[in-house]
Each structure stands twice: as C-alpha cells, then as structure tokens.
Amino acid sequence: MESTDHELVALVVAMGDKKAYGVLVHRYQTLIRGLLMRMTSNAALADDLSQATFIHAHKKIGTYTGKGSFKGWLCRIAHNEFLQARRKKKAADAVLEKYREHQDIQPQASHWDVGDTMDLDLALSRLKEPERVAIIMCYSGGLSHSEASDAMGLPVGTIKSHINRGKKKLRELLEEQEVVTV
C-alpha cells in the first residue's frame, strides 16, 4: 500500500527520513516542473525553479500543518519561487535597459516578432499573470480551485474569476488566430 503525503511528511519531520522525502519529490517533480515550464516558457529556468522549490520545501517541511493538500502547499512554494525569479529578472532587465540606452544597443527581436503562428503557450503568455497562473495550476497541474487558492494565497472566488476571465481571453486570442477554442 502506498503511503499518503501526510504519512511521508510525518516521517520526514519526525526522523529526517530522506527516502520518504525522495518519494514526495518523485511523486510531484513532473507536476511542479510542468507548472513552472508553463509559467516561464523556459525549460532551463523551470528546472532551476523546480530544484529550488524542492530544496525550499525540504527546509520548511516542518511548517506544513496538514491543512490543505501537500500538493497545494508545494505549488505555493513553486509559485513563490517563480515570483522571486520574475522580480530578479525585472531588476536585471532594468539594468540592461539602462546599459543599452547608454550604448545605443537595440534589443533582440522577441518571439512575438517571429511569424504569426500562435499556440496555447503563446496565448497563455498574453494573459495577466494571475489569470495565467490560475489556469496553469488548475488545468495543467490538476489542482482544485481550493488548492490553487492556497497555492496563490488568494480567495477561491478570486481564483474562479481569474480562470473565467483567462478562459474568455484565451478563446478570443485563439479565435483571432483561427485556432480551435478551448
């Protein structure tokens, strides 16, 4: 019989059981990496953030209270790692932009400038971040609205609103490109 998340967490907290933590990592590594891949659209960054998520979770596993699912708790850590990386990138981009202004260097063309093909990931990237993250967590990650609420630190009603607005925008974006709607 397979151990539950709560049982495995108890083993890690009580005895520092590395094997139990390994089972948790194995159980959720694909989910976490997939969520972060969708959030970042960058495989290397998703790998780095996944690793940071599991390191952070291991350090803080004693703070998991058992309220809500372990999966939701882990997704909250992944979301926080994503937000922290985004803040660092914005700061680095601001410094780079100042450098370019002084050096008269033009930025490279973005993926938006390359052709007119739009896929789901591209459409997702055009949503506001809370809408995109809520949709990714619930549809790609399989989290319930309640688990996404815990992971994002937002009320369930707000999660539902983000998902509904995001789905409407996705339909519009995909219809503009004559792609089958979601």
WOGI-V828283 format. One record per pair of residues at least 4 apart in sequence whose C-alpha atoms are under 8 Angstrom apart, sorted by the first residue. I is the first residue (numbers start at 1). J is the second residue. Records with the same first field share a line. If there is no record, write none. Layout:
I = J / J
This chain:
3 = 7 / 8
4 = 8
5 = 9 / 24 / 70
6 = 10 / 66 / 70
7 = 11
8 = 12 / 20 / 21 / 23 / 24
9 = 13 / 20 / 21 / 61
10 = 14
11 = 15 / 16 / 17 / 20
12 = 16 / 17 / 18 / 20 / 21 / 61
13 = 17 / 61 / 62
17 = 21
18 = 22
19 = 23
20 = 24
21 = 25 / 58
22 = 26
23 = 27
24 = 28
25 = 29 / 54
26 = 30
28 = 32 / 71
29 = 33 / 50
30 = 34
31 = 35 / 141
32 = 36 / 50 / 75 / 78 / 141
33 = 37 / 46 / 47 / 49 / 50
34 = 38 / 46 / 140 / 141
35 = 39 / 136 / 137 / 140 / 141
36 = 40 / 41 / 46 / 49 / 50 / 78 / 79 / 82
37 = 41 / 42 / 43 / 45 / 46 / 47
38 = 121 / 136
39 = 82 / 125 / 132 / 133 / 136
40 = 45 / 46 / 82
41 = 46 / 121
42 = 46
43 = 47
44 = 48
45 = 49
46 = 50
47 = 51
48 = 52
49 = 53 / 78 / 81 / 82
50 = 54 / 78
51 = 55
52 = 56 / 81
53 = 57 / 74 / 77 / 78 / 81
54 = 58
55 = 59
56 = 60 / 77
57 = 61 / 74 / 77
60 = 64
64 = 70 / 73
66 = 70
68 = 72 / 73 / 147 / 150
69 = 73 / 147
70 = 74
71 = 75 / 147
72 = 76 / 143 / 147 / 148 / 150 / 151
73 = 77 / 147 / 150 / 151
74 = 78 / 151
75 = 79 / 148 / 151
76 = 80 / 150 / 151 / 152 / 153
77 = 81 / 151
78 = 82
79 = 83 / 151 / 152
80 = 84
81 = 85
82 = 86
83 = 87
84 = 88
85 = 89
86 = 90
87 = 91
88 = 92
89 = 93
90 = 94
91 = 95
92 = 96
93 = 97
94 = 98
95 = 99
96 = 100
97 = 101
98 = 102
99 = 103
100 = 104 / 105 / 106 / 107
101 = 105
109 = 113 / 114
110 = 114
112 = 116
117 = 177
118 = 122 / 123 / 174 / 177
119 = 123 / 174
120 = 124 / 174
121 = 125
122 = 126
123 = 127 / 170 / 173 / 174
124 = 132 / 170
125 = 132
127 = 131 / 132 / 166 / 169 / 170
128 = 132 / 166
129 = 133
130 = 134 / 162
131 = 135 / 162 / 163 / 165 / 166
132 = 136 / 163 / 166
133 = 137
134 = 138 / 148 / 152 / 159 / 162 / 163
135 = 139 / 140 / 162 / 163 / 166 / 167
136 = 140 / 141
137 = 141 / 142 / 143 / 148
138 = 142 / 143 / 144 / 145 / 148
139 = 143
143 = 147 / 148
144 = 148
145 = 149 / 156 / 159 / 160
146 = 150 / 156
147 = 151
148 = 152 / 156 / 159
149 = 153 / 154 / 155 / 156 / 159
150 = 154
154 = 158 / 159
155 = 159
156 = 160
157 = 161
158 = 162
159 = 163
160 = 164
161 = 165
162 = 166
163 = 167
164 = 168
165 = 169
166 = 170
167 = 171 / 182
168 = 172
169 = 173
170 = 174 / 181 / 182
171 = 175 / 181 / 182
172 = 176
173 = 177
174 = 178 / 179 / 180 / 181
175 = 179 / 180 / 181
